[in-house]
């Protein structure tokens, strides 16, 4: 089964709780605090692996969770970090945010195009700090510690796009599968009816000078493919990565008696409508089935059209370099006529494009850093929403995690939470939103009575948040 798009739910490991403990030794009647920190939870990592060829492992299992951190103990014994969970995906997988409720795809997290490239999609929760961290000049024996931070969780989408140097595109039954079978060891299903190929096929071709390149046989496209007709979206996305498009035109018009020139126009238009960049991608046009009698005239007309399009793509300059090869390659995938020349031409163009892209690949994005920065910026934001005249709700990932991390059976821990709110600007935001003394403030499943002045500011002014 060929699975190239899945939605999965991932959750990092929760952080372990910090320990509230005091030294208990002989002849030391008042030992100081010695509670250890909780261990951080494990991260959920998506890693590209050249040994994985599809997303079949995520077809039936949709929920994944990393290991939680262990709790801290006395005598400054810190908890162990939770084990990371590594999800292996094929090279060429795009990782995006996904909203399960609205079924909408969000921001791209990473585009994993190299073996071993990885990104942390859900970080583990931070372990709670033990009471050794809360000692100040005025509070020598803090009787509280932090609970472990709940890990982030959510849905992501994994979309596999084939990694190929050249893609064979064209109408159904244009001869794409026959051609890839001729130039490589790939053995796709070949038959005399449309849509024989329902999944993309990859093959490795070797030129006469022993230069190898990867070619993809993409299922046939039809008019309206950019709108999803004939599974157009499912097929077109596999062309996005290829450096070179090899456009196969059936000179016979197949059993439907289509006009080959119109087929040529339809495929060009569908590529451009799906993604403007595809319309400008380097391209080689191939006229197939020259072995069929009576195709000479239409072949000449197609050659003239290709040359005209090449000049137009070069800005009207006949001698300028154009993304469209001005030569029409004439072959018969059945008899093999012209196939070797076409294979060498594709290899030569791929080599040229690889050299041009080498510097860009060397400067590939560091997704861990880019995505982590975006996530940290987003998590730090919060919003005050007025629910009624005297009821407000504070919404924000960081603020909500602080609340969940607090031990609500410990008054000192609650006072410390109030101090943290003051530090990050929650009190100021509530004042600006019109909150008054006695109003109800709701954060996740907890409700507070608002006070404009805080004793905690004095009690914890020396603590480092």
C-alpha positions in Angstrom: 0.0 0.0 0.0 1.4 3.4 -1.0 0.6 5.9 1.9 1.9 9.4 1.2 -0.2 11.6 3.7 -1.2 11.0 7.3 -2.3 13.0 10.3 -1.0 11.9 13.7 -1.4 13.2 17.3 1.9 13.7 19.1 2.7 14.5 22.8 6.0 15.1 24.5 6.8 13.5 27.8 5.6 15.4 30.9 8.2 16.8 33.2 8.9 15.1 36.5 7.9 16.9 39.7 10.5 18.7 41.8 11.0 17.5 45.4 10.4 19.4 48.6 12.9 18.0 51.1 15.2 19.0 53.9 18.5 17.5 55.1 18.1 15.0 57.9 21.5 14.2 59.4 22.8 13.4 62.8 23.9 16.4 64.8 22.3 18.7 62.1 19.0 19.8 63.8 18.0 22.3 61.1 19.3 21.0 57.8 18.7 23.2 54.7 16.5 22.3 51.7 17.9 19.6 49.5 15.0 18.7 47.1 16.1 17.6 43.7 14.7 18.7 40.3 12.3 16.6 38.2 13.6 15.2 35.0 12.6 16.8 31.7 10.2 14.9 29.5 11.3 13.3 26.3 10.8 15.1 22.9 8.9 13.8 19.9 11.3 14.0 16.9 10.5 13.4 13.3 13.6 12.2 11.4 14.1 11.5 7.7 15.4 8.0 7.1 16.6 6.8 3.7 15.6 3.2 4.7 11.9 4.2 5.0 9.9 4.3 1.7 6.3 5.2 2.8 4.2 6.4 5.7 2.5 3.0 6.2 3.7 2.8 9.8 1.3 5.7 10.6 -1.7 4.4 8.7 -3.4 2.7 11.6 -1.6 4.1 14.7 -2.3 7.8 15.1 -1.2 8.6 18.7 2.4 8.9 19.8 3.8 10.0 23.2 7.3 10.4 24.5 8.4 9.1 27.9 7.9 11.4 30.9 10.7 12.5 33.2 11.0 11.0 36.6 10.4 12.9 39.9 13.2 14.5 41.9 14.2 13.1 45.3 15.8 14.3 48.5 19.6 14.7 48.9 19.6 16.7 45.7 18.9 13.7 43.6 17.5 14.9 40.3 15.1 12.9 38.2 16.1 11.2 35.0 15.2 12.7 31.6 12.5 10.9 29.7 13.5 9.1 26.5 12.9 10.9 23.2 10.4 9.3 20.7 11.8 9.3 17.2 9.3 8.9 14.3 11.1 7.8 11.1 9.7 9.1 7.8 10.9 8.9 4.2 13.3 11.4 2.9 11.2 14.1 1.2 8.5 14.4 3.9 7.0 17.7 4.7 5.8 18.2 8.4 3.0 20.7 9.0 0.7 21.7 11.8 -2.8 20.3 11.6 -6.1 21.2 13.3 -8.1 18.0 13.8 -11.3 20.0 14.5 -11.3 22.2 11.4 -9.4 19.8 9.3 -7.1 22.7 8.2 -3.4 22.5 7.6 -1.3 25.1 9.4 2.2 26.3 9.2 5.0 24.2 7.7 7.3 22.9 10.5 10.0 21.3 8.4 10.8 20.0 4.9 13.0 17.0 5.5 15.0 16.5 2.3 18.2 14.9 3.5 18.8 11.5 5.2 19.2 12.1 9.0 17.6 15.5 8.9 15.2 15.9 11.9 13.0 18.4 13.8 11.5 18.4 17.3 7.7 18.6 16.7 6.7 18.4 20.3 9.1 19.2 23.1 8.9 17.5 26.4 7.8 19.3 29.5 10.4 21.0 31.8 11.0 19.2 35.1 9.8 21.0 38.2 12.4 22.7 40.4 13.1 21.3 43.8 12.9 23.6 46.9 16.7 24.2 46.8 16.0 26.8 44.1 13.6 29.0 46.2 16.0 29.9 49.0 16.4 33.7 49.5 17.8 35.9 52.2 14.4 36.2 53.8 13.1 32.7 53.2 15.7 30.1 54.3 13.4 27.0 54.3 11.0 27.1 51.4 8.4 24.4 51.9 7.3 24.0 48.3 8.6 22.8 45.0 7.3 22.9 41.4 5.3 20.2 39.7 6.5 19.0 36.4 5.5 21.0 33.3 2.9 19.3 31.2 4.2 18.6 27.7 2.9 20.2 24.5 0.7 18.1 22.4 -1.2 18.4 19.1 -1.8 17.1 15.6 0.7 17.3 12.8 0.5 16.2 9.2 3.1 14.2 7.4 3.1 14.5 3.7 5.5 12.5 1.5 6.7 14.0 -1.7 8.9 11.9 -4.0 12.5 12.9 -4.3 13.4 12.6 -8.0 15.6 14.5 -10.4 13.1 14.3 -13.2 9.3 13.7 -13.4 7.5 12.2 -16.4 4.2 14.0 -16.9 1.5 13.8 -19.5 -2.0 12.6 -20.3 -3.1 9.1 -19.3 -1.6 6.4 -21.6 0.9 8.8 -23.1 3.6 6.2 -22.6 5.3 7.4 -19.3 5.4 3.9 -17.7 6.7 2.4 -20.9 9.5 5.0 -21.0 10.6 4.6 -17.4 10.7 0.8 -18.0 13.0 1.4 -21.0 15.5 3.8 -19.3 15.6 2.2 -15.8 15.1 -1.0 -13.9 11.6 0.1 -12.8 8.9 -2.3 -13.8 5.5 -0.4 -13.5 2.2 -1.9 -14.6 1.8 -1.2 -18.3 -1.5 -1.7 -20.2 -3.5 -0.2 -23.0 -6.1 1.7 -20.9 -6.1 5.0 -19.1 -4.9 5.4 -15.4 -3.0 2.1 -15.5 -0.6 3.9 -13.1 -2.3 4.9 -9.9 0.8 5.5 -7.7 4.1 7.2 -8.6 7.0 4.9 -9.6 10.7 5.7 -9.2 13.5 4.4 -11.3 17.3 5.0 -11.5 18.5 5.7 -15.0 22.2 5.6 -16.2 23.5 7.6 -19.1 26.1 6.5 -21.6 28.8 8.2 -19.5 27.7 6.4 -16.3 25.9 9.4 -14.8 22.9 8.3 -12.8 19.7 10.2 -12.0 16.3 9.4 -10.4 13.2 9.6 -12.6 9.6 9.5 -11.4 6.7 8.2 -13.4 3.7 10.3 -12.2 0.1 9.0 -12.9 -1.6 10.6 -15.8 -3.1 14.1 -15.5 -6.3 15.4 -17.0 -7.9 18.8 -17.6 -8.9 20.2 -14.2 -6.2 18.3 -12.3 -5.2 21.5 -10.5 -8.7 21.5 -9.0 -8.4 17.9 -7.9 -10.0 16.2 -10.9 -8.7 12.7 -11.5 -6.8 12.8 -8.1 -4.9 15.7 -9.6 -3.8 17.1 -6.2 -2.6 13.7 -5.1 -0.4 13.4 -8.3 0.7 17.0 -8.8 2.3 17.4 -5.4 4.9 14.7 -6.3 6.2 16.9 -9.1 6.9 19.9 -6.8 10.3 18.6 -5.8 11.7 17.5 -9.1 14.3 19.7 -10.7 13.2 18.8 -14.3 9.9 18.1 -15.9 9.8 15.7 -18.8 6.5 16.3 -20.7 5.4 13.3 -22.7 3.0 13.9 -25.6 1.1 11.1 -27.3 1.3 11.8 -31.0 -1.7 9.5 -31.7 -4.1 11.1 -29.3 -4.7 7.7 -27.9 -8.0 5.7 -28.4 -10.0 8.9 -27.7 -8.6 10.6 -30.8 -7.4 13.7 -28.8 -5.5 16.5 -30.4 -1.8 16.1 -29.3 -1.3 19.9 -29.5 -4.3 20.5 -27.2 -3.0 17.8 -24.8 0.3 19.7 -24.7 -1.5 22.9 -23.8 -3.7 21.3 -21.2 -0.7 19.8 -19.2 1.2 23.1 -19.3 -1.8 25.0 -18.1 -2.5 22.5 -15.3 1.0 22.7 -14.0 0.9 26.5 -14.0 -2.5 26.7 -12.4 -1.5 24.2 -9.6 1.7 26.2 -8.8 3.0 29.2 -10.7 6.6 28.0 -10.1 5.9 24.7 -11.8 5.0 26.6 -15.0 8.6 28.0 -14.9 10.3 24.8 -14.0 13.0 23.5 -16.5 11.3 21.3 -19.1 12.0 18.8 -21.8 9.2 18.0 -24.3 9.0 14.5 -25.7 6.9 13.3 -28.7 6.1 9.6 -28.1 4.9 6.9 -30.5 6.7 8.1 -33.6 6.5 4.4 -34.8 2.8 4.9 -35.6 2.3 5.8 -39.3 0.7 9.3 -40.0 2.2 11.1 -37.0 4.8 13.1 -38.9 2.7 16.1 -39.5 1.5 16.6 -36.0 5.1 16.0 -34.8 6.3 18.9 -36.9 3.6 21.2 -35.6 4.4 20.2 -32.0 8.1 21.0 -32.6 7.2 24.5 -33.9 5.1 25.1 -30.8 7.8 23.9 -28.4 10.4 26.2 -30.1 8.0 29.2 -29.9 7.3 28.5 -26.2 11.0 28.3 -25.6 11.6 31.7 -27.1 8.7 33.2 -25.2 10.0 31.8 -21.9 13.4 33.4 -22.7 11.7 36.8 -23.0 11.5 36.8 -26.8 15.2 36.4 -27.3 15.8 33.5 -29.7 19.4 33.1 -28.5 18.9 33.6 -24.7 18.8 30.6 -22.3 15.3 29.3 -21.8 13.9 26.9 -19.1 12.2 25.1 -22.0 14.5 23.0 -24.2 13.8 24.3 -27.8 14.4 20.8 -29.2 11.5 18.3 -29.4 12.8 14.8 -28.6 11.1 12.2 -30.8 10.9 8.7 -29.4 9.1 5.4 -29.5 8.9 3.9 -26.0 7.7 0.7 -27.6 10.5 0.1 -30.0 13.2 2.1 -28.1 13.9 4.5 -31.0 15.4 7.8 -29.7 15.3 6.7 -26.1 19.0 6.6 -25.5 19.4 10.1 -26.9 16.6 11.3 -24.6 18.1 9.6 -21.6 21.4 11.3 -22.2 19.7 14.7 -22.6 17.8 14.3 -19.4 21.0 13.2 -17.5 22.9 16.2 -18.9 20.2 18.7 -17.8 19.9 17.0 -14.4 23.7 17.3 -13.9 23.5 21.0 -14.8 20.6 21.6 -12.4 22.3 19.7 -9.6 25.4 21.8 -9.9 23.4 25.0 -9.7 21.5 23.8 -6.6 24.5 22.6 -4.7 25.2 25.9 -2.9 21.6 26.3 -2.0 21.5 22.8 -0.4 24.7 23.6 1.6 22.8 26.4 3.2 19.7 24.4 4.1 17.5 25.6 6.9 18.2 24.6 10.5 14.6 23.7 11.3 15.3 22.9 15.0 16.4 26.5 15.6 13.8 28.2 13.3 10.8 26.3 14.5 11.9 26.4 18.2 12.2 30.2 18.0 8.7 30.5 16.4 7.2 28.1 19.0 8.8 29.9 22.0 7.5 33.3 20.7 4.0 32.0 20.2 3.9 30.2 23.6 5.0 33.3 25.5 2.0 35.3 24.2 -1.2 35.5 26.2 -4.6 37.2 25.9 -7.1 38.5 28.4 -10.7 37.9 27.3 -13.6 39.6 29.0 -16.4 37.0 29.5 -18.8 39.3 31.4 -18.8 42.4 33.5 -16.8 40.9 36.4 -15.4 37.7 34.8 -12.2 37.5 32.7 -10.3 34.6 31.1 -6.5 34.5 30.5 -5.5 32.4 27.5 -2.0 31.5 26.6 0.2 28.3 26.5 2.9 29.5 28.9 0.4 31.0 31.4 -1.7 27.9 31.4 1.3 25.6 31.9 2.3 27.7 35.0 -1.1 27.1 36.5 -1.0 23.4 35.9 2.5 23.2 37.3 1.5 24.8 40.6 0.8 22.6 43.7 -2.6 24.0 44.8 -2.4 22.4 48.2 0.6 24.6 49.1 0.0 28.3 49.9 3.6 29.2 49.3 3.5 27.7 45.8 0.3 29.7 45.1 2.0 32.9 46.2 5.0 32.1 44.0 2.6 31.7 41.0 1.2 35.2 41.7 4.7 36.5 41.7 5.4 34.9 38.3 2.2 36.4 36.9 3.4 39.8 38.0 6.8 39.2 36.3 5.4 38.2 32.9 2.8 41.0 32.8 -0.5 39.2 33.5 -1.4 41.7 36.3 -0.8 44.6 34.0 -2.8 43.1 31.2 -5.7 42.5 33.5 -5.6 46.1 34.8 -5.6 47.4 31.2 -8.6 45.1 30.4 -10.6 46.7 33.2 -10.3 44.1 35.9 -11.2 45.4 39.4 -10.6 44.0 42.9 -12.9 41.0 43.5 -13.4 40.1 39.8 -13.1 36.5 38.8 -10.1 35.5 36.8 -10.2 32.1 35.0 -7.2 30.2 33.7 -7.7 26.7 32.4 -9.8 24.9 35.1 -9.0 27.3 37.9 -10.7 30.5 39.1 -9.0 33.4 41.1 -10.2 36.5 42.8 -8.4 39.5 41.4 -6.4 41.8 43.7 -4.7 44.8 42.4 -1.9 44.7 45.0 0.1 41.6 45.7 1.9 40.6 48.9 3.8 38.1 46.8 5.8 40.9 45.1 7.5 41.6 48.4 7.8 38.0 49.5 9.4 36.8 46.3 11.2 39.8 44.9 14.5 38.1 45.2 13.5 34.9 43.4 14.8 34.1 39.9 11.9 33.1 37.7 
